[in-house]
Amino acid sequence: MNALYPSFKDQLLTKQFSWLGDTLAVALYDVLAIYVPTDSNISEIAGTQIAPGDPIANKTVVDGYAGSFPSVYTGLLNPLEVATAIIYRVSDGALVAYLDTVDGFTFKPTGANYTLTPGGPGGTYFAL
């Protein structure tokens, strides 16, 4: 299941959020991280965070789709346990999207690094 958090939608509609302007990251979690629509901050996510993620590079908006280059993670101890990716705003931990790596997102090892590739058209995370 992939979903946008309702708190993100509210902030977007009230101009408190900018996909292109805000610094965002993608954190990786294990299978215990479940989608809870009332969660609004990264600190509320259950499960084990496997990697906090660096800021998302080269964000794009094309035809209503939010995208970016793939996110690369280095030095993960248990990459096979990654089941969920969560996009959040770095400055305050505000949640954006819950991404189940089983549903359209590829997480694969590439040597010593691990790459999460957005699964939507043209390398996108979600559409509005």
The first five atom37 places (N, CA, C, CB, O) and aatype in JSON, in Angstrom:
{
  "aatype": [12, 2, 0, 10, 18, 14, 15, 13, 11, 3, 5, 10, 10, 16, 11, 5, 13, 15, 17, 10, 7, 3, 16, 10, 0, 19, 0, 10, 18, 3, 19, 10, 0, 9, 18, 19, 14, 16, 3, 15, 2, 9, 15, 6, 9, 0, 7, 16, 5, 9, 0, 14, 7, 3, 14, 9, 0, 2, 11, 16, 19, 19, 3, 7, 18, 0, 7, 15, 13, 14, 15, 19, 18, 16, 7, 10, 10, 2, 14, 10, 6, 19, 0, 16, 0, 9, 9, 18, 1, 19, 15, 3, 7, 0, 10, 19, 0, 18, 10, 3, 16, 19, 3, 7, 13, 16, 13, 11, 14, 16, 7, 0, 2, 18, 16, 10, 16, 14, 7, 7, 14, 7, 7, 16, 18, 13, 0, 10],
  "atom_mask": [
    [1, 1, 1, 1, 1],
    [1, 1, 1, 1, 1],
    [1, 1, 1, 1, 1],
    [1, 1, 1, 1, 1],
    [1, 1, 1, 1, 1],
    [1, 1, 1, 1, 1],
    [1, 1, 1, 1, 1],
    [1, 1, 1, 1, 1],
    [1, 1, 1, 1, 1],
    [1, 1, 1, 1, 1],
    [1, 1, 1, 1, 1],
    [1, 1, 1, 1, 1],
    [1, 1, 1, 1, 1],
    [1, 1, 1, 1, 1],
    [1, 1, 1, 1, 1],
    [1, 1, 1, 1, 1],
    [1, 1, 1, 1, 1],
    [1, 1, 1, 1, 1],
    [1, 1, 1, 1, 1],
    [1, 1, 1, 1, 1],
    [1, 1, 1, 0, 1],
    [1, 1, 1, 1, 1],
    [1, 1, 1, 1, 1],
    [1, 1, 1, 1, 1],
    [1, 1, 1, 1, 1],
    [1, 1, 1, 1, 1],
    [1, 1, 1, 1, 1],
    [1, 1, 1, 1, 1],
    [1, 1, 1, 1, 1],
    [1, 1, 1, 1, 1],
    [1, 1, 1, 1, 1],
    [1, 1, 1, 1, 1],
    [1, 1, 1, 1, 1],
    [1, 1, 1, 1, 1],
    [1, 1, 1, 1, 1],
    [1, 1, 1, 1, 1],
    [1, 1, 1, 1, 1],
    [1, 1, 1, 1, 1],
    [1, 1, 1, 1, 1],
    [1, 1, 1, 1, 1],
    [1, 1, 1, 1, 1],
    [1, 1, 1, 1, 1],
    [1, 1, 1, 1, 1],
    [1, 1, 1, 1, 1],
    [1, 1, 1, 1, 1],
    [1, 1, 1, 1, 1],
    [1, 1, 1, 0, 1],
    [1, 1, 1, 1, 1],
    [1, 1, 1, 1, 1],
    [1, 1, 1, 1, 1],
    [1, 1, 1, 1, 1],
    [1, 1, 1, 1, 1],
    [1, 1, 1, 0, 1],
    [1, 1, 1, 1, 1],
    [1, 1, 1, 1, 1],
    [1, 1, 1, 1, 1],
    [1, 1, 1, 1, 1],
    [1, 1, 1, 1, 1],
    [1, 1, 1, 1, 1],
    [1, 1, 1, 1, 1],
    [1, 1, 1, 1, 1],
    [1, 1, 1, 1, 1],
    [1, 1, 1, 1, 1],
    [1, 1, 1, 0, 1],
    [1, 1, 1, 1, 1],
    [1, 1, 1, 1, 1],
    [1, 1, 1, 0, 1],
    [1, 1, 1, 1, 1],
    [1, 1, 1, 1, 1],
    [1, 1, 1, 1, 1],
    [1, 1, 1, 1, 1],
    [1, 1, 1, 1, 1],
    [1, 1, 1, 1, 1],
    [1, 1, 1, 1, 1],
    [1, 1, 1, 0, 1],
    [1, 1, 1, 1, 1],
    [1, 1, 1, 1, 1],
    [1, 1, 1, 1, 1],
    [1, 1, 1, 1, 1],
    [1, 1, 1, 1, 1],
    [1, 1, 1, 1, 1],
    [1, 1, 1, 1, 1],
    [1, 1, 1, 1, 1],
    [1, 1, 1, 1, 1],
    [1, 1, 1, 1, 1],
    [1, 1, 1, 1, 1],
    [1, 1, 1, 1, 1],
    [1, 1, 1, 1, 1],
    [1, 1, 1, 1, 1],
    [1, 1, 1, 1, 1],
    [1, 1, 1, 1, 1],
    [1, 1, 1, 1, 1],
    [1, 1, 1, 0, 1],
    [1, 1, 1, 1, 1],
    [1, 1, 1, 1, 1],
    [1, 1, 1, 1, 1],
    [1, 1, 1, 1, 1],
    [1, 1, 1, 1, 1],
    [1, 1, 1, 1, 1],
    [1, 1, 1, 1, 1],
    [1, 1, 1, 1, 1],
    [1, 1, 1, 1, 1],
    [1, 1, 1, 1, 1],
    [1, 1, 1, 0, 1],
    [1, 1, 1, 1, 1],
    [1, 1, 1, 1, 1],
    [1, 1, 1, 1, 1],
    [1, 1, 1, 1, 1],
    [1, 1, 1, 1, 1],
    [1, 1, 1, 1, 1],
    [1, 1, 1, 0, 1],
    [1, 1, 1, 1, 1],
    [1, 1, 1, 1, 1],
    [1, 1, 1, 1, 1],
    [1, 1, 1, 1, 1],
    [1, 1, 1, 1, 1],
    [1, 1, 1, 1, 1],
    [1, 1, 1, 1, 1],
    [1, 1, 1, 0, 1],
    [1, 1, 1, 0, 1],
    [1, 1, 1, 1, 1],
    [1, 1, 1, 0, 1],
    [1, 1, 1, 0, 1],
    [1, 1, 1, 1, 1],
    [1, 1, 1, 1, 1],
    [1, 1, 1, 1, 1],
    [1, 1, 1, 1, 1],
    [1, 1, 1, 1, 1]
  ],
  "atom_positions": [
    [[0.84, -1.18, 0.0], [0.0, 0.0, 0.0], [0.89, 1.25, 0.0], [-0.96, 0.0, 1.22], [1.84, 1.34, 0.78]],
    [[0.58, 2.17, -0.85], [1.25, 3.46, -0.87], [0.21, 4.53, -0.58], [1.97, 3.72, -2.25], [-0.91, 4.46, -1.09]],
    [[0.57, 5.52, 0.24], [-0.41, 6.53, 0.62], [0.26, 7.85, 0.97], [-1.25, 6.04, 1.79], [1.39, 7.88, 1.46]],
    [[-0.47, 8.93, 0.72], [-0.05, 10.25, 1.19], [-0.68, 10.46, 2.56], [-0.48, 11.39, 0.18], [-1.84, 10.11, 2.78]],
    [[0.08, 11.02, 3.48], [-0.46, 11.29, 4.81], [-1.44, 12.46, 4.74], [0.68, 11.59, 5.82], [-1.16, 13.46, 4.09]],
    [[-2.61, 12.34, 5.41], [-3.58, 13.43, 5.42], [-3.0, 14.76, 5.91], [-4.77, 13.05, 6.28], [-3.36, 15.82, 5.4]],
    [[-2.1, 14.72, 6.89], [-1.49, 15.96, 7.39], [-0.69, 16.65, 6.29], [-0.58, 15.66, 8.61], [-0.66, 17.88, 6.22]],
    [[-0.04, 15.87, 5.42], [0.69, 16.43, 4.27], [-0.29, 17.1, 3.31], [1.49, 15.33, 3.53], [-0.04, 18.21, 2.84]],
    [[-1.39, 16.43, 3.02], [-2.39, 17.01, 2.11], [-2.91, 18.33, 2.66], [-3.56, 16.02, 1.89], [-3.06, 19.3, 1.91]],
    [[-3.18, 18.36, 3.97], [-3.65, 19.6, 4.6], [-2.62, 20.72, 4.45], [-3.96, 19.37, 6.08], [-2.98, 21.85, 4.1]],
    [[-1.35, 20.41, 4.71], [-0.3, 21.43, 4.6], [-0.11, 21.88, 3.16], [1.02, 20.89, 5.15], [0.15, 23.06, 2.9]],
    [[-0.24, 20.97, 2.23], [-0.11, 21.31, 0.82], [-1.23, 22.26, 0.38], [-0.11, 20.04, -0.05], [-0.99, 23.24, -0.31]],
    [[-2.44, 21.94, 0.79], [-3.6, 22.75, 0.39], [-3.63, 24.11, 1.07], [-4.87, 22.01, 0.71], [-4.28, 25.03, 0.56]],
    [[-2.95, 24.26, 2.2], [-2.91, 25.55, 2.89], [-1.57, 26.26, 2.7], [-3.19, 25.35, 4.38], [-1.23, 27.17, 3.45]],
    [[-0.82, 25.84, 1.69], [0.45, 26.45, 1.31], [1.49, 26.45, 2.43], [0.21, 27.88, 0.86], [2.29, 27.38, 2.53]],
    [[1.48, 25.42, 3.26], [2.48, 25.27, 4.32], [3.55, 24.27, 3.93], [1.81, 24.85, 5.62], [4.41, 23.92, 4.75]],
    [[3.5, 23.8, 2.69], [4.41, 22.76, 2.24], [4.76, 23.0, 0.78], [3.8, 21.36, 2.42], [3.92, 23.42, -0.01]],
    [[6.03, 22.73, 0.43], [6.47, 22.87, -0.96], [7.33, 21.67, -1.33], [7.26, 24.2, -1.17], [8.4, 21.47, -0.76]],
    [[6.86, 20.87, -2.3], [7.64, 19.71, -2.75], [9.01, 20.15, -3.25], [6.88, 18.96, -3.86], [10.01, 19.51, -2.94]],
    [[9.06, 21.22, -4.02], [10.33, 21.68, -4.57], [11.14, 22.51, -3.59], [10.08, 22.49, -5.82], [12.37, 22.46, -3.62]],
    [[10.49, 23.27, -2.72], [11.18, 24.19, -1.84], [11.65, 23.61, -0.51], [0.0, 0.0, 0.0], [12.68, 24.04, 0.01]],
    [[10.92, 22.65, 0.04], [11.29, 22.06, 1.33], [12.36, 20.98, 1.14], [10.05, 21.47, 2.02], [12.41, 20.32, 0.1]],
    [[13.2, 20.81, 2.15], [14.18, 19.72, 2.13], [13.51, 18.46, 2.64], [15.45, 20.08, 3.0], [13.03, 18.41, 3.77]],
    [[13.48, 17.43, 1.79], [12.82, 16.17, 2.1], [13.82, 15.03, 2.09], [11.68, 15.89, 1.1], [14.87, 15.11, 1.44]],
    [[13.51, 13.97, 2.82], [14.35, 12.76, 2.82], [13.44, 11.55, 2.8], [15.29, 12.73, 4.07], [12.24, 11.64, 3.06]],
    [[14.03, 10.39, 2.48], [13.3, 9.12, 2.48], [13.95, 8.2, 3.5], [13.28, 8.47, 1.05], [15.09, 7.76, 3.31]],
    [[13.23, 7.91, 4.58], [13.73, 6.99, 5.61], [13.27, 5.57, 5.28], [13.24, 7.41, 7.03], [12.18, 5.37, 4.75]],
    [[14.12, 4.6, 5.58], [13.8, 3.2, 5.33], [13.46, 2.5, 6.64], [14.97, 2.48, 4.62], [14.14, 2.68, 7.65]],
    [[12.39, 1.69, 6.61], [11.92, 0.98, 7.8], [11.72, -0.5, 7.5], [10.61, 1.59, 8.3], [11.68, -0.92, 6.35]],
    [[11.58, -1.27, 8.59], [11.3, -2.7, 8.46], [9.79, -2.93, 8.32], [11.86, -3.47, 9.68], [9.02, -1.98, 8.18]],
    [[9.39, -4.2, 8.36], [7.98, -4.56, 8.15], [7.06, -4.09, 9.27], [7.86, -6.05, 8.01], [5.84, -4.09, 9.09]],
    [[7.59, -3.7, 10.4], [6.75, -3.26, 11.51], [6.23, -1.83, 11.34], [7.51, -3.36, 12.8], [5.34, -1.4, 12.09]],
    [[6.75, -1.11, 10.38], [6.28, 0.26, 10.13], [5.01, 0.16, 9.29], [7.38, 1.13, 9.4], [5.06, -0.17, 8.1]],
    [[3.88, 0.44, 9.91], [2.61, 0.36, 9.2], [2.05, 1.76, 8.97], [1.59, -0.5, 9.98], [2.4, 2.71, 9.68]],
    [[1.19, 1.88, 7.98], [0.57, 3.17, 7.68], [-0.54, 3.45, 8.69], [0.0, 3.2, 6.24], [-1.48, 2.67, 8.84]],
    [[-0.41, 4.57, 9.38], [-1.44, 5.05, 10.31], [-1.81, 6.45, 9.85], [-0.93, 5.03, 11.83], [-1.0, 7.37, 9.98]],
    [[-3.02, 6.63, 9.31], [-3.38, 7.92, 8.72], [-3.29, 9.11, 9.66], [-4.77, 7.84, 8.2], [-3.1, 10.24, 9.21]],
    [[-3.4, 8.88, 10.96], [-3.35, 9.99, 11.91], [-1.93, 10.39, 12.29], [-4.11, 9.62, 13.17], [-1.73, 11.42, 12.93]],
    [[-0.93, 9.6, 11.9], [0.46, 9.99, 12.15], [0.77, 11.25, 11.34], [1.45, 8.84, 11.78], [0.32, 11.39, 10.21]],
    [[1.54, 12.15, 11.93], [1.91, 13.38, 11.22], [3.4, 13.69, 11.31], [1.11, 14.55, 11.77], [3.88, 14.61, 10.64]],
    [[4.15, 12.92, 12.13], [5.57, 13.19, 12.31], [6.36, 11.89, 12.27], [5.81, 13.93, 13.64], [5.88, 10.85, 12.7]],
    [[7.57, 11.96, 11.75], [8.43, 10.79, 11.62], [8.65, 10.1, 12.97], [9.77, 11.19, 11.0], [8.88, 8.89, 13.01]],
    [[8.6, 10.86, 14.06], [8.81, 10.28, 15.39], [7.67, 9.34, 15.8], [8.95, 11.39, 16.42], [7.83, 8.55, 16.74]],
    [[6.54, 9.4, 15.12], [5.39, 8.56, 15.45], [5.41, 7.21, 14.74], [4.12, 9.28, 15.11], [4.58, 6.35, 15.03]],
    [[6.32, 7.0, 13.81], [6.35, 5.77, 13.03], [6.86, 4.62, 13.9], [7.24, 5.94, 11.78], [7.92, 4.71, 14.51]],
    [[6.08, 3.54, 13.93], [6.5, 2.34, 14.65], [7.48, 1.56, 13.79], [5.26, 1.45, 15.04], [7.61, 1.83, 12.59]],
    [[8.14, 0.61, 14.38], [9.09, -0.2, 13.63], [10.5, 0.31, 13.78], [0.0, 0.0, 0.0], [10.74, 1.32, 14.45]],
    [[11.41, -0.38, 13.15], [12.82, -0.03, 13.24], [13.25, 0.76, 12.02], [13.68, -1.28, 13.39], [13.08, 0.32, 10.89]],
    [[13.82, 1.94, 12.26], [14.35, 2.73, 11.15], [15.7, 2.13, 10.76], [14.5, 4.25, 11.53], [16.62, 2.06, 11.57]],
    [[15.8, 1.69, 9.52], [17.02, 1.07, 9.02], [18.0, 2.13, 8.51], [16.7, 0.07, 7.91], [19.21, 1.99, 8.66]],
    [[17.46, 3.19, 7.91], [18.31, 4.29, 7.43], [17.48, 5.57, 7.39], [18.89, 3.98, 6.01], [16.35, 5.56, 6.9]],
    [[18.03, 6.7, 7.92], [17.28, 7.95, 7.92], [17.2, 8.6, 6.56], [17.9, 8.9, 8.89], [16.24, 9.33, 6.29]],
    [[18.16, 8.37, 5.71], [18.12, 8.95, 4.36], [18.72, 10.33, 4.29], [0.0, 0.0, 0.0], [18.58, 11.14, 5.21]],
    [[19.37, 10.6, 3.18], [19.89, 11.93, 2.87], [18.78, 12.71, 2.18], [21.17, 11.85, 1.98], [17.8, 12.12, 1.73]],
    [[18.92, 14.03, 2.1], [17.92, 14.8, 1.38], [17.71, 14.28, -0.05], [18.32, 16.28, 1.34], [18.66, 13.87, -0.72]],
    [[16.47, 14.31, -0.5], [16.11, 13.87, -1.85], [16.73, 14.82, -2.85], [14.56, 13.79, -2.03], [16.61, 16.04, -2.72]],
    [[17.4, 14.27, -3.85], [18.09, 15.08, -4.86], [17.23, 15.27, -6.11], [19.42, 14.42, -5.25], [16.49, 14.38, -6.52]],
    [[17.34, 16.46, -6.68], [16.72, 16.76, -7.98], [15.23, 16.46, -8.02], [17.42, 16.0, -9.06], [14.77, 15.69, -8.87]],
    [[14.48, 17.07, -7.09], [13.03, 16.87, -7.08], [12.42, 17.5, -8.32], [12.4, 17.48, -5.8], [12.9, 18.52, -8.83]],
    [[11.35, 16.88, -8.81], [10.67, 17.36, -10.01], [9.16, 17.36, -9.79], [11.03, 16.49, -11.22], [8.63, 16.65, -8.93]],
    [[8.49, 18.18, -10.58], [7.03, 18.16, -10.67], [6.71, 18.23, -12.16], [6.37, 19.36, -9.87], [7.01, 19.21, -12.83]],
    [[6.08, 17.16, -12.67], [5.73, 17.1, -14.08], [4.34, 16.49, -14.22], [6.77, 16.27, -14.89], [4.1, 15.37, -13.78]],
    [[3.43, 17.23, -14.82], [2.06, 16.74, -15.07], [1.39, 16.2, -13.81], [2.1, 15.66, -16.13], [0.68, 15.2, -13.88]],
    [[1.6, 16.85, -12.67], [0.97, 16.44, -11.43], [1.68, 15.33, -10.67], [0.0, 0.0, 0.0], [1.19, 14.88, -9.64]],
    [[2.83, 14.88, -11.17], [3.61, 13.84, -10.51], [4.8, 14.46, -9.78], [4.1, 12.8, -11.54], [5.48, 15.33, -10.31]],
    [[5.03, 14.0, -8.54], [6.19, 14.42, -7.75], [7.26, 13.36, -7.86], [5.8, 14.68, -6.25], [7.03, 12.19, -7.55]],
    [[8.44, 13.75, -8.31], [9.5, 12.77, -8.53], [10.86, 13.26, -8.1], [0.0, 0.0, 0.0], [11.01, 14.37, -7.57]],
    [[11.86, 12.42, -8.34], [13.25, 12.77, -8.06], [14.15, 11.68, -8.63], [13.49, 12.95, -6.54], [13.68, 10.67, -9.16]],
    [[15.44, 11.9, -8.5], [16.4, 10.85, -8.81], [16.25, 9.75, -7.76], [17.87, 11.41, -8.85], [15.71, 10.0, -6.68]],
    [[16.72, 8.54, -8.03], [16.71, 7.49, -7.02], [17.52, 7.91, -5.78], [17.27, 6.18, -7.6], [18.46, 8.69, -5.88]],
    [[17.13, 7.37, -4.63], [17.86, 7.62, -3.38], [18.82, 6.47, -3.14], [16.88, 7.78, -2.17], [18.45, 5.3, -3.26]],
    [[20.07, 6.8, -2.81], [21.1, 5.79, -2.59], [21.49, 5.78, -1.11], [22.35, 6.06, -3.49], [21.7, 6.83, -0.5]],
    [[21.57, 4.59, -0.55], [21.93, 4.4, 0.86], [23.2, 3.56, 0.91], [20.77, 3.71, 1.66], [23.36, 2.62, 0.13]],
    [[24.1, 3.9, 1.82], [25.36, 3.15, 1.93], [25.49, 2.54, 3.31], [26.57, 4.07, 1.63], [24.98, 3.08, 4.29]],
    [[26.17, 1.42, 3.38], [26.5, 0.79, 4.65], [25.34, 0.23, 5.45], [0.0, 0.0, 0.0], [25.42, 0.2, 6.68]],
    [[24.27, -0.22, 4.8], [23.15, -0.8, 5.55], [23.54, -2.18, 6.07], [21.89, -0.89, 4.66], [24.1, -3.0, 5.34]],
    [[23.24, -2.42, 7.34], [23.59, -3.7, 7.94], [22.63, -4.82, 7.53], [23.62, -3.58, 9.45], [23.06, -5.95, 7.29]],
    [[21.34, -4.51, 7.46], [20.34, -5.52, 7.12], [19.42, -5.02, 6.01], [19.51, -5.9, 8.36], [18.23, -4.81, 6.25]],
    [[19.94, -4.83, 4.8], [19.12, -4.26, 3.73], [17.95, -5.14, 3.33], [19.98, -4.01, 2.53], [16.96, -4.64, 2.79]],
    [[18.03, -6.43, 3.57], [16.94, -7.31, 3.17], [15.7, -7.12, 4.04], [17.38, -8.75, 3.23], [14.62, -7.59, 3.69]],
    [[15.85, -6.44, 5.17], [14.72, -6.18, 6.05], [13.93, -4.94, 5.65], [15.2, -6.04, 7.47], [12.89, -4.66, 6.24]],
    [[14.39, -4.19, 4.67], [13.69, -2.98, 4.24], [12.36, -3.36, 3.6], [14.56, -2.16, 3.25], [12.32, -4.14, 2.65]],
    [[11.27, -2.81, 4.14], [9.94, -3.09, 3.61], [9.15, -1.82, 3.33], [9.18, -3.97, 4.56], [8.16, -1.85, 2.61]],
    [[9.58, -0.71, 3.91], [8.83, 0.53, 3.83], [9.77, 1.71, 3.67], [7.94, 0.71, 5.07], [10.84, 1.76, 4.28]],
    [[9.36, 2.66, 2.84], [10.09, 3.92, 2.71], [9.12, 5.04, 3.07], [10.67, 4.1, 1.24], [7.97, 5.04, 2.63]],
    [[9.58, 5.98, 3.87], [8.72, 7.07, 4.31], [9.38, 8.4, 3.96], [8.43, 6.98, 5.83], [10.5, 8.68, 4.39]],
    [[8.66, 9.21, 3.18], [9.14, 10.54, 2.83], [8.71, 11.5, 3.93], [8.6, 11.0, 1.42], [7.56, 11.5, 4.37]],
    [[9.66, 12.33, 4.37], [9.36, 13.3, 5.42], [10.15, 14.59, 5.19], [9.68, 12.72, 6.81], [11.15, 14.6, 4.48]],
    [[9.67, 15.69, 5.81], [10.37, 16.97, 5.74], [11.44, 16.98, 6.81], [9.38, 18.18, 5.91], [11.16, 16.72, 7.98]],
    [[12.66, 17.28, 6.42], [13.81, 17.21, 7.33], [13.71, 18.22, 8.47], [15.09, 17.44, 6.55], [14.06, 17.89, 9.6]],
    [[13.25, 19.43, 8.21], [13.27, 20.5, 9.22], [12.42, 20.2, 10.45], [12.8, 21.77, 8.6], [12.8, 20.59, 11.55]],
    [[11.3, 19.52, 10.28], [10.41, 19.28, 11.42], [9.86, 17.86, 11.51], [9.26, 20.24, 11.36], [9.08, 17.56, 12.41]],
    [[10.25, 16.98, 10.6], [9.8, 15.59, 10.64], [8.4, 15.36, 10.1], [0.0, 0.0, 0.0], [7.87, 14.26, 10.22]],
    [[7.79, 16.39, 9.49], [6.43, 16.25, 8.96], [6.39, 15.16, 7.89], [5.94, 17.59, 8.37], [7.22, 15.12, 6.99]],
    [[5.4, 14.27, 8.02], [5.28, 13.14, 7.09], [4.66, 13.56, 5.77], [4.45, 12.04, 7.72], [3.77, 14.41, 5.72]],
    [[5.14, 12.95, 4.69], [4.62, 13.2, 3.35], [3.94, 11.95, 2.82], [5.74, 13.64, 2.4], [2.74, 11.97, 2.53]],
    [[4.69, 10.85, 2.69], [4.15, 9.65, 2.05], [4.7, 8.38, 2.66], [4.45, 9.67, 0.56], [5.84, 8.32, 3.13]],
    [[3.85, 7.36, 2.65], [4.2, 6.01, 3.08], [4.3, 5.17, 1.81], [3.13, 5.4, 4.09], [3.35, 5.09, 1.04]],
    [[5.45, 4.55, 1.59], [5.69, 3.77, 0.38], [6.05, 2.34, 0.75], [6.8, 4.41, -0.48], [7.07, 2.09, 1.39]],
    [[5.22, 1.42, 0.35], [5.48, 0.0, 0.57], [6.37, -0.47, -0.56], [4.15, -0.84, 0.64], [5.98, -0.4, -1.72]],
    [[7.56, -0.95, -0.25], [8.51, -1.33, -1.31], [8.02, -2.51, -2.13], [9.85, -1.66, -0.71], [8.58, -2.8, -3.18]],
    [[6.98, -3.19, -1.67], [6.4, -4.28, -2.45], [5.53, -3.74, -3.58], [5.58, -5.21, -1.54], [5.41, -4.38, -4.63]],
    [[4.92, -2.59, -3.38], [3.97, -2.02, -4.34], [4.6, -0.97, -5.24], [2.8, -1.43, -3.61], [4.33, 0.22, -5.07]],
    [[5.42, -1.38, -6.17], [5.89, -0.47, -7.21], [7.19, 0.25, -6.96], [0.0, 0.0, 0.0], [7.62, 1.03, -7.81]],
    [[7.82, 0.03, -5.83], [9.09, 0.69, -5.57], [10.18, -0.37, -5.47], [9.02, 1.53, -4.27], [10.03, -1.37, -4.77]],
    [[11.25, -0.14, -6.16], [12.34, -1.11, -6.2], [13.44, -0.71, -5.23], [12.9, -1.24, -7.62], [13.95, 0.41, -5.28]],
    [[13.79, -1.62, -4.36], [14.9, -1.41, -3.44], [15.87, -2.53, -3.69], [14.44, -1.36, -1.94], [15.57, -3.69, -3.42]],
    [[17.05, -2.2, -4.22], [17.98, -3.28, -4.58], [19.42, -2.92, -4.24], [17.87, -3.59, -6.06], [19.81, -1.76, -4.26]],
    [[20.2, -3.96, -3.91], [21.62, -3.73, -3.65], [22.37, -3.49, -4.95], [22.22, -4.92, -2.9], [22.1, -4.12, -5.97]],
    [[23.33, -2.57, -4.89], [24.22, -2.32, -6.02], [25.63, -2.23, -5.46], [23.82, -0.99, -6.81], [26.15, -1.13, -5.24]],
    [[26.24, -3.37, -5.25], [27.55, -3.39, -4.61], [27.42, -3.07, -3.14], [0.0, 0.0, 0.0], [26.63, -3.71, -2.44]],
    [[28.17, -2.08, -2.67], [28.11, -1.68, -1.26], [26.97, -0.71, -0.99], [29.44, -1.05, -0.84], [26.69, -0.4, 0.17]],
    [[26.31, -0.24, -2.03], [25.22, 0.71, -1.89], [23.88, 0.03, -2.14], [25.4, 1.89, -2.86], [23.81, -1.08, -2.68]],
    [[22.81, 0.71, -1.72], [21.46, 0.22, -1.93], [20.65, 1.38, -2.49], [20.83, -0.35, -0.61], [20.77, 2.52, -2.02]],
    [[19.82, 1.1, -3.48], [19.12, 2.14, -4.2], [17.62, 1.95, -4.12], [19.57, 2.18, -5.65], [17.11, 0.85, -4.35]],
    [[16.89, 3.03, -3.79], [15.43, 3.05, -3.84], [15.05, 3.87, -5.06], [14.79, 3.63, -2.52], [15.36, 5.06, -5.13]],
    [[14.37, 3.25, -6.01], [13.98, 3.92, -7.24], [12.48, 4.2, -7.21], [14.35, 3.08, -8.48], [11.69, 3.27, -7.06]],
    [[12.07, 5.48, -7.36], [10.64, 5.78, -7.42], [9.99, 4.98, -8.55], [10.41, 7.29, -7.62], [10.53, 4.88, -9.64]],
    [[8.81, 4.41, -8.26], [8.19, 3.48, -9.19], [7.15, 4.05, -10.12], [0.0, 0.0, 0.0], [6.62, 3.32, -10.96]],
    [[6.84, 5.34, -10.01], [5.83, 5.92, -10.88], [6.4, 6.31, -12.23], [0.0, 0.0, 0.0], [7.6, 6.15, -12.47]],
    [[5.56, 6.83, -13.12], [6.01, 7.23, -14.45], [7.17, 8.22, -14.38], [4.86, 7.85, -15.23], [7.09, 9.23, -13.68]],
    [[8.24, 7.94, -15.1], [9.38, 8.85, -15.16], [10.13, 9.0, -13.85], [0.0, 0.0, 0.0], [10.78, 10.02, -13.64]],
    [[10.06, 8.02, -12.96], [10.77, 8.09, -11.68], [10.06, 8.98, -10.68], [0.0, 0.0, 0.0], [10.69, 9.86, -10.08]],
    [[8.77, 8.76, -10.49], [7.99, 9.6, -9.58], [7.52, 8.8, -8.37], [6.79, 10.2, -10.31], [7.4, 7.58, -8.41]],
    [[7.25, 9.54, -7.28], [6.76, 8.93, -6.04], [5.24, 8.86, -6.0], [7.27, 9.7, -4.85], [4.67, 7.84, -5.6]],
    [[4.59, 9.95, -6.42], [3.13, 9.99, -6.34], [2.58, 11.06, -7.26], [2.67, 10.25, -4.89], [3.32, 11.92, -7.76]],
    [[1.27, 11.0, -7.48], [0.59, 12.01, -8.31], [-0.49, 12.68, -7.46], [-0.04, 11.36, -9.59], [-1.04, 12.08, -6.53]],
    [[-0.78, 13.91, -7.81], [-1.88, 14.62, -7.15], [-3.02, 14.77, -8.13], [-1.43, 16.02, -6.63], [-4.06, 15.34, -7.8]]
  ]
}
